[in-house]
Every structure is written in structure tokens, then in C-alpha cells.
């Protein structure tokens, strides 16, 4: 699939999740990132690593929801984690895979 199509599909998923979560990112960017899968600014800009487009769908969804929730909750406290679980459920794959994958990017 061409990069432009992959990015367009990913952006659409971000917009769909933003509506579900009732948040409104000011800007959605996809760019090369070397240390993180994504980031969220205080001004509402959400940036995703281009490499994320090549990762499994479940992992992409986790990162999308994680970053969009930061538009509401800035930290990773109990309320943030509860919101993440409420929207993603208790996916065992996520529970096992995401914490290690999100702490350190594959090099």
C-alpha cells in the first residue's frame, strides 16, 4: 500500500477515535520520530511516528487512544489508566505487549 494511502487511513482512524473520545486535536501530524511512537502537545497537536504505520493494528489503536486521551488527562495516573481500559477493554495482548513496546522504541 502506498505511503499516502496508509497515512490517510491512519488519519481517518485518529479522527474516528477522536469523535468517540469526544476530543478535538488541533492538528494531526505523522512524521519520522526516533524516540517515541507519538506525542501530544498542550496546544492540542498530536504527532505520530511514521514507523507506527507498519505496526500491528491493535498496537496502532493503543497509541492513538493513548495520545488522544492526553488531550483530556495530561498524566498517566489512575484516571488515565482507567479511561484507557474503558475504551480499549482488557485486551490481554495489549496488557502484555504495549507496556514494554511503549517504554522503548525498537531500534
Backbone atoms as SQL, in Angstrom:
CREATE TABLE atoms (id INTEGER PRIMARY KEY, chain TEXT, resi INTEGER, resn TEXT, atom TEXT, x REAL, y REAL, z REAL);
INSERT INTO atoms VALUES
  (1, 'A', 1, 'UNK', 'N', 0.845, -1.176, 0.000),
  (2, 'A', 1, 'UNK', 'CA', 0.000, 0.000, 0.000),
  (3, 'A', 1, 'UNK', 'C', 0.895, 1.247, 0.000),
  (4, 'A', 2, 'UNK', 'N', 0.631, 2.213, -0.861),
  (5, 'A', 2, 'UNK', 'CA', 1.442, 3.430, -0.911),
  (6, 'A', 2, 'UNK', 'C', 1.375, 4.196, 0.414),
  (7, 'A', 3, 'UNK', 'N', 2.456, 4.901, 0.723),
  (8, 'A', 3, 'UNK', 'CA', 2.543, 5.637, 1.980),
  (9, 'A', 3, 'UNK', 'C', 1.392, 6.622, 2.150),
  (10, 'A', 4, 'UNK', 'N', 1.033, 7.336, 1.087),
  (11, 'A', 4, 'UNK', 'CA', -0.049, 8.324, 1.185),
  (12, 'A', 4, 'UNK', 'C', -1.362, 7.654, 1.591),
  (13, 'A', 5, 'UNK', 'N', -1.638, 6.489, 1.034),
  (14, 'A', 5, 'UNK', 'CA', -2.867, 5.761, 1.382),
  (15, 'A', 5, 'UNK', 'C', -2.826, 5.273, 2.820),
  (16, 'A', 6, 'UNK', 'N', -1.669, 4.770, 3.226),
  (17, 'A', 6, 'UNK', 'CA', -1.502, 4.277, 4.593),
  (18, 'A', 6, 'UNK', 'C', -1.706, 5.421, 5.588),
  (19, 'A', 7, 'UNK', 'N', -1.109, 6.590, 5.279),
  (20, 'A', 7, 'UNK', 'CA', -1.253, 7.750, 6.163),
  (21, 'A', 7, 'UNK', 'C', -2.695, 8.241, 6.205),
  (22, 'A', 8, 'UNK', 'N', -3.362, 8.260, 5.058),
  (23, 'A', 8, 'UNK', 'CA', -4.756, 8.717, 5.013),
  (24, 'A', 8, 'UNK', 'C', -5.649, 7.804, 5.854),
  (25, 'A', 9, 'UNK', 'N', -5.446, 6.507, 5.739),
  (26, 'A', 9, 'UNK', 'CA', -6.222, 5.560, 6.531),
  (27, 'A', 9, 'UNK', 'C', -5.967, 5.712, 8.023),
  (28, 'A', 10, 'UNK', 'N', -4.707, 5.936, 8.371),
  (29, 'A', 10, 'UNK', 'CA', -4.349, 6.126, 9.778),
  (30, 'A', 10, 'UNK', 'C', -4.989, 7.405, 10.318),
  (31, 'A', 11, 'UNK', 'N', -4.895, 8.482, 9.556),
  (32, 'A', 11, 'UNK', 'CA', -5.507, 9.760, 9.976),
  (33, 'A', 11, 'UNK', 'C', -7.010, 9.596, 10.189),
  (34, 'A', 12, 'UNK', 'N', -7.646, 8.851, 9.308),
  (35, 'A', 12, 'UNK', 'CA', -9.079, 8.611, 9.447),
  (36, 'A', 12, 'UNK', 'C', -9.374, 7.893, 10.762),
  (37, 'A', 13, 'UNK', 'N', -8.561, 6.910, 11.098),
  (38, 'A', 13, 'UNK', 'CA', -8.735, 6.200, 12.373),
  (39, 'A', 13, 'UNK', 'C', -8.559, 7.143, 13.555),
  (40, 'A', 14, 'UNK', 'N', -7.606, 8.071, 13.460),
  (41, 'A', 14, 'UNK', 'CA', -7.409, 9.052, 14.536),
  (42, 'A', 14, 'UNK', 'C', -8.657, 9.922, 14.683),
  (43, 'A', 15, 'UNK', 'N', -9.198, 10.385, 13.567),
  (44, 'A', 15, 'UNK', 'CA', -10.401, 11.229, 13.599),
  (45, 'A', 15, 'UNK', 'C', -11.588, 10.463, 14.189),
  (46, 'A', 16, 'UNK', 'N', -11.750, 9.212, 13.791),
  (47, 'A', 16, 'UNK', 'CA', -12.853, 8.387, 14.311),
  (48, 'A', 16, 'UNK', 'C', -12.718, 8.220, 15.826),
  (49, 'A', 17, 'UNK', 'N', -11.514, 7.914, 16.289),
  (50, 'A', 17, 'UNK', 'CA', -11.297, 7.761, 17.724),
  (51, 'A', 17, 'UNK', 'C', -11.474, 9.085, 18.453),
  (52, 'A', 18, 'UNK', 'N', -11.053, 10.173, 17.860),
  (53, 'A', 18, 'UNK', 'CA', -11.238, 11.487, 18.494),
  (54, 'A', 18, 'UNK', 'C', -12.725, 11.750, 18.730),
  (55, 'A', 19, 'UNK', 'N', -13.550, 11.408, 17.767),
  (56, 'A', 19, 'UNK', 'CA', -15.004, 11.583, 17.934),
  (57, 'A', 19, 'UNK', 'C', -15.533, 10.686, 19.047),
  (58, 'A', 20, 'UNK', 'N', -15.077, 9.423, 19.076),
  (59, 'A', 20, 'UNK', 'CA', -15.519, 8.501, 20.127),
  (60, 'A', 20, 'UNK', 'C', -15.137, 9.015, 21.515),
  (61, 'A', 21, 'UNK', 'N', -13.942, 9.589, 21.606),
  (62, 'A', 21, 'UNK', 'CA', -13.427, 10.056, 22.890),
  (63, 'A', 21, 'UNK', 'C', -13.875, 11.479, 23.219),
  (64, 'A', 22, 'UNK', 'N', -14.543, 12.104, 22.258),
  (65, 'A', 22, 'UNK', 'CA', -15.018, 13.488, 22.406),
  (66, 'A', 22, 'UNK', 'C', -13.879, 14.454, 22.707),
  (67, 'A', 23, 'UNK', 'N', -12.834, 14.329, 21.905),
  (68, 'A', 23, 'UNK', 'CA', -11.713, 15.267, 21.961),
  (69, 'A', 23, 'UNK', 'C', -11.520, 15.840, 20.565),
  (70, 'A', 24, 'UNK', 'N', -10.851, 16.973, 20.500),
  (71, 'A', 24, 'UNK', 'CA', -10.666, 17.638, 19.204),
  (72, 'A', 24, 'UNK', 'C', -9.215, 18.078, 19.049),
  (73, 'A', 25, 'UNK', 'N', -8.375, 17.202, 18.483),
  (74, 'A', 25, 'UNK', 'CA', -6.992, 17.623, 18.253),
  (75, 'A', 25, 'UNK', 'C', -6.948, 18.787, 17.267),
  (76, 'A', 26, 'UNK', 'N', -6.107, 19.775, 17.550),
  (77, 'A', 26, 'UNK', 'CA', -5.968, 20.916, 16.638),
  (78, 'A', 26, 'UNK', 'C', -5.248, 20.510, 15.367),
  (79, 'A', 27, 'UNK', 'N', -4.310, 19.585, 15.509),
  (80, 'A', 27, 'UNK', 'CA', -3.523, 19.156, 14.355),
  (81, 'A', 27, 'UNK', 'C', -3.110, 17.700, 14.561),
  (82, 'A', 28, 'UNK', 'N', -3.114, 16.936, 13.479),
  (83, 'A', 28, 'UNK', 'CA', -2.652, 15.548, 13.499),
  (84, 'A', 28, 'UNK', 'C', -1.481, 15.467, 12.531),
  (85, 'A', 29, 'UNK', 'N', -0.318, 15.109, 13.067),
  (86, 'A', 29, 'UNK', 'CA', 0.869, 15.007, 12.213),
  (87, 'A', 29, 'UNK', 'C', 1.411, 13.586, 12.237),
  (88, 'A', 30, 'UNK', 'N', 1.998, 13.197, 11.108),
  (89, 'A', 30, 'UNK', 'CA', 2.703, 11.922, 11.002),
  (90, 'A', 30, 'UNK', 'C', 4.074, 12.264, 10.454),
  (91, 'A', 31, 'UNK', 'N', 5.104, 11.916, 11.206),
  (92, 'A', 31, 'UNK', 'CA', 6.461, 12.287, 10.804),
  (93, 'A', 31, 'UNK', 'C', 7.458, 11.292, 11.381),
  (94, 'A', 32, 'UNK', 'N', 8.684, 11.317, 10.897),
  (95, 'A', 32, 'UNK', 'CA', 9.698, 10.445, 11.492),
  (96, 'A', 32, 'UNK', 'C', 9.942, 10.851, 12.951),
  (97, 'A', 33, 'UNK', 'N', 9.997, 9.882, 13.825),
  (98, 'A', 33, 'UNK', 'CA', 10.308, 10.114, 15.237),
  (99, 'A', 33, 'UNK', 'C', 11.264, 9.005, 15.652),
  (100, 'A', 34, 'UNK', 'N', 12.307, 9.349, 16.370),
  (101, 'A', 34, 'UNK', 'CA', 13.305, 8.337, 16.706),
  (102, 'A', 34, 'UNK', 'C', 13.171, 7.775, 18.115),
  (103, 'A', 35, 'UNK', 'N', 12.518, 8.487, 19.021),
  (104, 'A', 35, 'UNK', 'CA', 12.478, 8.039, 20.410),
  (105, 'A', 35, 'UNK', 'C', 11.091, 7.697, 20.941),
  (106, 'A', 36, 'UNK', 'N', 10.051, 8.099, 20.241),
  (107, 'A', 36, 'UNK', 'CA', 8.690, 7.872, 20.731),
  (108, 'A', 36, 'UNK', 'C', 7.810, 7.367, 19.597),
  (109, 'A', 37, 'UNK', 'N', 6.712, 6.736, 19.987),
  (110, 'A', 37, 'UNK', 'CA', 5.712, 6.338, 18.995),
  (111, 'A', 37, 'UNK', 'C', 4.795, 7.497, 18.675),
  (112, 'A', 38, 'UNK', 'N', 4.627, 8.394, 19.649),
  (113, 'A', 38, 'UNK', 'CA', 3.729, 9.532, 19.443),
  (114, 'A', 38, 'UNK', 'C', 3.947, 10.542, 20.554),
  (115, 'A', 39, 'UNK', 'N', 3.372, 11.730, 20.354),
  (116, 'A', 39, 'UNK', 'CA', 3.391, 12.751, 21.397),
  (117, 'A', 39, 'UNK', 'C', 2.164, 13.633, 21.251),
  (118, 'A', 40, 'UNK', 'N', 1.853, 14.323, 22.338),
  (119, 'A', 40, 'UNK', 'CA', 0.700, 15.216, 22.367),
  (120, 'A', 40, 'UNK', 'C', 1.148, 16.509, 23.030),
  (121, 'A', 41, 'UNK', 'N', 0.893, 17.638, 22.395),
  (122, 'A', 41, 'UNK', 'CA', 1.301, 18.920, 22.966),
  (123, 'A', 41, 'UNK', 'C', 0.157, 19.546, 23.752),
  (124, 'A', 42, 'UNK', 'N', 0.500, 20.486, 24.611),
  (125, 'A', 42, 'UNK', 'CA', -0.509, 21.205, 25.398),
  (126, 'A', 42, 'UNK', 'C', -1.430, 22.025, 24.504),
  (127, 'A', 43, 'UNK', 'N', -0.983, 22.332, 23.295),
  (128, 'A', 43, 'UNK', 'CA', -1.806, 23.120, 22.366),
  (129, 'A', 43, 'UNK', 'C', -2.745, 22.251, 21.532),
  (130, 'A', 44, 'UNK', 'N', -2.691, 20.924, 21.730),
  (131, 'A', 44, 'UNK', 'CA', -3.610, 20.039, 21.026),
  (132, 'A', 44, 'UNK', 'C', -3.069, 19.406, 19.761),
  (133, 'A', 45, 'UNK', 'N', -1.777, 19.544, 19.520),
  (134, 'A', 45, 'UNK', 'CA', -1.176, 18.894, 18.353),
  (135, 'A', 45, 'UNK', 'C', -0.790, 17.465, 18.739),
  (136, 'A', 46, 'UNK', 'N', -1.237, 16.500, 17.951),
  (137, 'A', 46, 'UNK', 'CA', -0.916, 15.094, 18.184),
  (138, 'A', 46, 'UNK', 'C', -0.026, 14.637, 17.033),
  (139, 'A', 47, 'UNK', 'N', 1.146, 14.119, 17.386),
  (140, 'A', 47, 'UNK', 'CA', 2.126, 13.698, 16.388),
  (141, 'A', 47, 'UNK', 'C', 2.383, 12.207, 16.548),
  (142, 'A', 48, 'UNK', 'N', 2.357, 11.488, 15.437),
  (143, 'A', 48, 'UNK', 'CA', 2.587, 10.049, 15.438),
  (144, 'A', 48, 'UNK', 'C', 3.815, 9.718, 14.604),
  (145, 'A', 49, 'UNK', 'N', 4.545, 8.699, 15.034),
  (146, 'A', 49, 'UNK', 'CA', 5.703, 8.222, 14.290),
  (147, 'A', 49, 'UNK', 'C', 5.260, 7.572, 12.982),
  (148, 'A', 50, 'UNK', 'N', 5.944, 7.889, 11.923),
  (149, 'A', 50, 'UNK', 'CA', 5.640, 7.263, 10.633),
  (150, 'A', 50, 'UNK', 'C', 5.841, 5.744, 10.721),
  (151, 'A', 51, 'UNK', 'N', 6.786, 5.307, 11.530),
  (152, 'A', 51, 'UNK', 'CA', 7.047, 3.873, 11.689),
  (153, 'A', 51, 'UNK', 'C', 5.843, 3.139, 12.297),
  (154, 'A', 52, 'UNK', 'N', 5.019, 3.855, 13.051),
  (155, 'A', 52, 'UNK', 'CA', 3.829, 3.260, 13.661),
  (156, 'A', 52, 'UNK', 'C', 2.883, 2.692, 12.604),
  (157, 'A', 53, 'UNK', 'N', 2.913, 3.254, 11.406),
  (158, 'A', 53, 'UNK', 'CA', 2.037, 2.797, 10.325),
  (159, 'A', 53, 'UNK', 'C', 2.344, 1.361, 9.903),
  (160, 'A', 54, 'UNK', 'N', 3.513, 0.860, 10.291),
  (161, 'A', 54, 'UNK', 'CA', 3.924, -0.502, 9.928),
  (162, 'A', 54, 'UNK', 'C', 3.757, -1.490, 11.081),
  (163, 'A', 55, 'UNK', 'N', 3.188, -1.030, 12.174),
  (164, 'A', 55, 'UNK', 'CA', 2.997, -1.887, 13.346),
  (165, 'A', 55, 'UNK', 'C', 1.604, -2.519, 13.318),
  (166, 'A', 56, 'UNK', 'N', 1.369, -3.537, 14.152),
  (167, 'A', 56, 'UNK', 'CA', 0.058, -4.199, 14.183),
  (168, 'A', 56, 'UNK', 'C', -1.083, -3.225, 14.508),
  (169, 'A', 57, 'UNK', 'N', -2.234, -3.506, 13.950),
  (170, 'A', 57, 'UNK', 'CA', -3.427, -2.668, 14.108),
  (171, 'A', 57, 'UNK', 'C', -3.750, -2.403, 15.583),
  (172, 'A', 58, 'UNK', 'N', -3.705, -3.440, 16.433),
  (173, 'A', 58, 'UNK', 'CA', -4.007, -3.270, 17.857),
  (174, 'A', 58, 'UNK', 'C', -3.041, -2.304, 18.523),
  (175, 'A', 59, 'UNK', 'N', -1.772, -2.410, 18.159),
  (176, 'A', 59, 'UNK', 'CA', -0.777, -1.505, 18.736),
  (177, 'A', 59, 'UNK', 'C', -1.040, -0.073, 18.278),
  (178, 'A', 60, 'UNK', 'N', -1.343, 0.113, 17.001),
  (179, 'A', 60, 'UNK', 'CA', -1.679, 1.449, 16.493),
  (180, 'A', 60, 'UNK', 'C', -2.863, 2.026, 17.265),
  (181, 'A', 61, 'UNK', 'N', -3.891, 1.210, 17.463),
  (182, 'A', 61, 'UNK', 'CA', -5.082, 1.668, 18.178),
  (183, 'A', 61, 'UNK', 'C', -4.732, 2.101, 19.593),
  (184, 'A', 62, 'UNK', 'N', -3.908, 1.297, 20.269),
  (185, 'A', 62, 'UNK', 'CA', -3.484, 1.660, 21.624),
  (186, 'A', 62, 'UNK', 'C', -2.808, 3.026, 21.624),
  (187, 'A', 63, 'UNK', 'N', -1.876, 3.245, 20.714),
  (188, 'A', 63, 'UNK', 'CA', -1.137, 4.510, 20.675),
  (189, 'A', 63, 'UNK', 'C', -2.082, 5.668, 20.342),
  (190, 'A', 64, 'UNK', 'N', -2.981, 5.465, 19.399),
  (191, 'A', 64, 'UNK', 'CA', -3.948, 6.511, 19.034),
  (192, 'A', 64, 'UNK', 'C', -4.777, 6.909, 20.253),
  (193, 'A', 65, 'UNK', 'N', -5.377, 5.922, 20.915),
  (194, 'A', 65, 'UNK', 'CA', -6.236, 6.209, 22.066),
  (195, 'A', 65, 'UNK', 'C', -5.426, 6.833, 23.196),
  (196, 'A', 66, 'UNK', 'N', -4.240, 6.291, 23.448),
  (197, 'A', 66, 'UNK', 'CA', -3.362, 6.811, 24.498),
  (198, 'A', 66, 'UNK', 'C', -3.091, 8.303, 24.287),
  (199, 'A', 67, 'UNK', 'N', -2.670, 8.663, 23.095),
  (200, 'A', 67, 'UNK', 'CA', -2.339, 10.074, 22.839),
  (201, 'A', 67, 'UNK', 'C', -3.571, 10.964, 22.866),
  (202, 'A', 68, 'UNK', 'N', -4.672, 10.513, 22.292),
  (203, 'A', 68, 'UNK', 'CA', -5.880, 11.340, 22.298),
  (204, 'A', 68, 'UNK', 'C', -6.408, 11.555, 23.712),
  (205, 'A', 69, 'UNK', 'N', -6.271, 10.564, 24.580),
  (206, 'A', 69, 'UNK', 'CA', -6.703, 10.747, 25.964),
  (207, 'A', 69, 'UNK', 'C', -5.889, 11.823, 26.670),
  (208, 'A', 70, 'UNK', 'N', -4.663, 12.034, 26.221),
  (209, 'A', 70, 'UNK', 'CA', -3.841, 13.095, 26.818),
  (210, 'A', 70, 'UNK', 'C', -4.411, 14.487, 26.532),
  (211, 'A', 71, 'UNK', 'N', -5.289, 14.598, 25.574),
  (212, 'A', 71, 'UNK', 'CA', -5.939, 15.892, 25.349),
  (213, 'A', 71, 'UNK', 'C', -6.894, 16.209, 26.502),
  (214, 'A', 72, 'UNK', 'N', -7.273, 15.190, 27.258),
  (215, 'A', 72, 'UNK', 'CA', -8.137, 15.356, 28.429),
  (216, 'A', 72, 'UNK', 'C', -7.384, 15.225, 29.738),
  (217, 'A', 73, 'UNK', 'N', -6.484, 14.267, 29.785),
  (218, 'A', 73, 'UNK', 'CA', -5.759, 13.947, 31.018),
  (219, 'A', 73, 'UNK', 'C', -4.263, 13.961, 30.728),
  (220, 'A', 74, 'UNK', 'N', -3.552, 14.909, 31.309),
  (221, 'A', 74, 'UNK', 'CA', -2.145, 15.114, 30.951),
  (222, 'A', 74, 'UNK', 'C', -1.203, 14.044, 31.501),
  (223, 'A', 75, 'UNK', 'N', -1.565, 13.397, 32.606),
  (224, 'A', 75, 'UNK', 'CA', -0.623, 12.450, 33.208),
  (225, 'A', 75, 'UNK', 'C', -1.062, 11.010, 32.974),
  (226, 'A', 76, 'UNK', 'N', -0.300, 10.083, 33.566),
  (227, 'A', 76, 'UNK', 'CA', -0.600, 8.659, 33.428),
  (228, 'A', 76, 'UNK', 'C', -1.165, 8.092, 34.731),
  (229, 'A', 77, 'UNK', 'N', -1.908, 8.892, 35.455),
  (230, 'A', 77, 'UNK', 'CA', -2.456, 8.479, 36.745),
  (231, 'A', 77, 'UNK', 'C', -3.560, 7.440, 36.621),
  (232, 'A', 78, 'UNK', 'N', -4.188, 7.163, 37.768),
  (233, 'A', 78, 'UNK', 'CA', -5.231, 6.127, 37.823),
  (234, 'A', 78, 'UNK', 'C', -6.398, 6.437, 36.896),
  (235, 'A', 79, 'UNK', 'N', -6.817, 7.691, 36.840),
  (236, 'A', 79, 'UNK', 'CA', -7.942, 8.061, 35.981),
  (237, 'A', 79, 'UNK', 'C', -7.595, 7.843, 34.505),
  (238, 'A', 80, 'UNK', 'N', -6.361, 8.191, 34.129),
  (239, 'A', 80, 'UNK', 'CA', -5.912, 7.985, 32.748),
  (240, 'A', 80, 'UNK', 'C', -5.941, 6.494, 32.408),
  (241, 'A', 81, 'UNK', 'N', -5.348, 5.679, 33.275),
  (242, 'A', 81, 'UNK', 'CA', -5.296, 4.237, 33.017),
  (243, 'A', 81, 'UNK', 'C', -6.698, 3.623, 32.987),
  (244, 'A', 82, 'UNK', 'N', -7.577, 4.092, 33.858),
  (245, 'A', 82, 'UNK', 'CA', -8.957, 3.596, 33.861),
  (246, 'A', 82, 'UNK', 'C', -9.671, 3.982, 32.564),
  (247, 'A', 83, 'UNK', 'N', -9.431, 5.193, 32.078),
  (248, 'A', 83, 'UNK', 'CA', -10.036, 5.630, 30.809),
  (249, 'A', 83, 'UNK', 'C', -9.522, 4.789, 29.650),
  (250, 'A', 84, 'UNK', 'N', -8.235, 4.513, 29.662),
  (251, 'A', 84, 'UNK', 'CA', -7.638, 3.683, 28.616),
  (252, 'A', 84, 'UNK', 'C', -8.283, 2.299, 28.613),
  (253, 'A', 85, 'UNK', 'N', -8.408, 1.702, 29.793),
  (254, 'A', 85, 'UNK', 'CA', -9.049, 0.378, 29.890),
  (255, 'A', 85, 'UNK', 'C', -10.514, 0.438, 29.473),
  (256, 'A', 86, 'UNK', 'N', -11.198, 1.507, 29.843),
  (257, 'A', 86, 'UNK', 'CA', -12.619, 1.634, 29.498),
  (258, 'A', 86, 'UNK', 'C', -12.825, 1.665, 27.989),
  (259, 'A', 87, 'UNK', 'N', -11.903, 2.273, 27.272),
  (260, 'A', 87, 'UNK', 'CA', -12.057, 2.405, 25.825),
  (261, 'A', 87, 'UNK', 'C', -11.452, 1.245, 25.044),
  (262, 'A', 88, 'UNK', 'N', -10.451, 0.600, 25.613),
  (263, 'A', 88, 'UNK', 'CA', -9.795, -0.491, 24.893),
  (264, 'A', 88, 'UNK', 'C', -10.134, -1.861, 25.459),
  (265, 'A', 89, 'UNK', 'N', -10.757, -1.908, 26.615),
  (266, 'A', 89, 'UNK', 'CA', -11.080, -3.185, 27.229),
  (267, 'A', 89, 'UNK', 'C', -9.856, -3.809, 27.865),
  (268, 'A', 90, 'UNK', 'N', -9.997, -5.034, 28.236),
  (269, 'A', 90, 'UNK', 'CA', -8.904, -5.754, 28.894),
  (270, 'A', 90, 'UNK', 'C', -8.250, -6.697, 27.896),
  (271, 'A', 91, 'UNK', 'N', -7.734, -6.144, 26.845),
  (272, 'A', 91, 'UNK', 'CA', -7.089, -6.926, 25.803),
  (273, 'A', 91, 'UNK', 'C', -5.788, -7.508, 26.357),
  (274, 'A', 92, 'UNK', 'N', -5.711, -8.820, 26.441),
  (275, 'A', 92, 'UNK', 'CA', -4.513, -9.448, 27.002),
  (276, 'A', 92, 'UNK', 'C', -3.267, -9.152, 26.185),
  (277, 'A', 93, 'UNK', 'N', -3.417, -9.100, 24.859),
  (278, 'A', 93, 'UNK', 'CA', -2.253, -8.785, 24.022),
  (279, 'A', 93, 'UNK', 'C', -1.717, -7.415, 24.387),
  (280, 'A', 94, 'UNK', 'N', -2.610, -6.447, 24.541),
  (281, 'A', 94, 'UNK', 'CA', -2.173, -5.100, 24.899),
  (282, 'A', 94, 'UNK', 'C', -1.540, -5.085, 26.275),
  (283, 'A', 95, 'UNK', 'N', -2.150, -5.767, 27.209),
  (284, 'A', 95, 'UNK', 'CA', -1.623, -5.774, 28.571),
  (285, 'A', 95, 'UNK', 'C', -0.206, -6.333, 28.618),
  (286, 'A', 96, 'UNK', 'N', 0.078, -7.333, 27.786),
  (287, 'A', 96, 'UNK', 'CA', 1.418, -7.936, 27.767),
  (288, 'A', 96, 'UNK', 'C', 2.394, -7.172, 26.892),
  (289, 'A', 97, 'UNK', 'N', 1.952, -6.707, 25.742),
  (290, 'A', 97, 'UNK', 'CA', 2.861, -6.186, 24.724),
  (291, 'A', 97, 'UNK', 'C', 3.120, -4.697, 24.796),
  (292, 'A', 98, 'UNK', 'N', 2.112, -3.917, 25.075),
  (293, 'A', 98, 'UNK', 'CA', 2.260, -2.469, 24.968),
  (294, 'A', 98, 'UNK', 'C', 3.174, -1.869, 26.017),
  (295, 'A', 99, 'UNK', 'N', 3.099, -2.262, 27.296),
  (296, 'A', 99, 'UNK', 'CA', 3.982, -1.594, 28.249),
  (297, 'A', 99, 'UNK', 'C', 5.453, -1.661, 27.856),
  (298, 'A', 100, 'UNK', 'N', 5.940, -2.816, 27.421),
  (299, 'A', 100, 'UNK', 'CA', 7.347, -2.907, 27.033),
  (300, 'A', 100, 'UNK', 'C', 7.605, -2.191, 25.716),
  (301, 'A', 101, 'UNK', 'N', 6.683, -2.274, 24.787),
  (302, 'A', 101, 'UNK', 'CA', 6.878, -1.621, 23.491),
  (303, 'A', 101, 'UNK', 'C', 6.804, -0.110, 23.609),
  (304, 'A', 102, 'UNK', 'N', 5.992, 0.387, 24.532),
  (305, 'A', 102, 'UNK', 'CA', 5.823, 1.831, 24.619),
  (306, 'A', 102, 'UNK', 'C', 6.933, 2.493, 25.418),
  (307, 'A', 103, 'UNK', 'N', 7.629, 1.742, 26.236),
  (308, 'A', 103, 'UNK', 'CA', 8.715, 2.340, 27.009),
  (309, 'A', 103, 'UNK', 'C', 9.947, 2.593, 26.160),
  (310, 'A', 104, 'UNK', 'N', 10.206, 1.714, 25.230),
  (311, 'A', 104, 'UNK', 'CA', 11.402, 1.869, 24.413),
  (312, 'A', 104, 'UNK', 'C', 11.103, 1.436, 22.989),
  (313, 'A', 105, 'UNK', 'N', 11.393, 2.319, 22.070),
  (314, 'A', 105, 'UNK', 'CA', 11.166, 2.042, 20.651),
  (315, 'A', 105, 'UNK', 'C', 12.123, 0.970, 20.162),
  (316, 'A', 106, 'UNK', 'N', 11.671, 0.186, 19.191),
  (317, 'A', 106, 'UNK', 'CA', 12.562, -0.765, 18.505),
  (318, 'A', 106, 'UNK', 'C', 13.615, 0.053, 17.784),
  (319, 'A', 107, 'UNK', 'N', 14.825, -0.393, 17.799),
  (320, 'A', 107, 'UNK', 'CA', 15.887, 0.355, 17.103),
  (321, 'A', 107, 'UNK', 'C', 16.317, -0.370, 15.861);
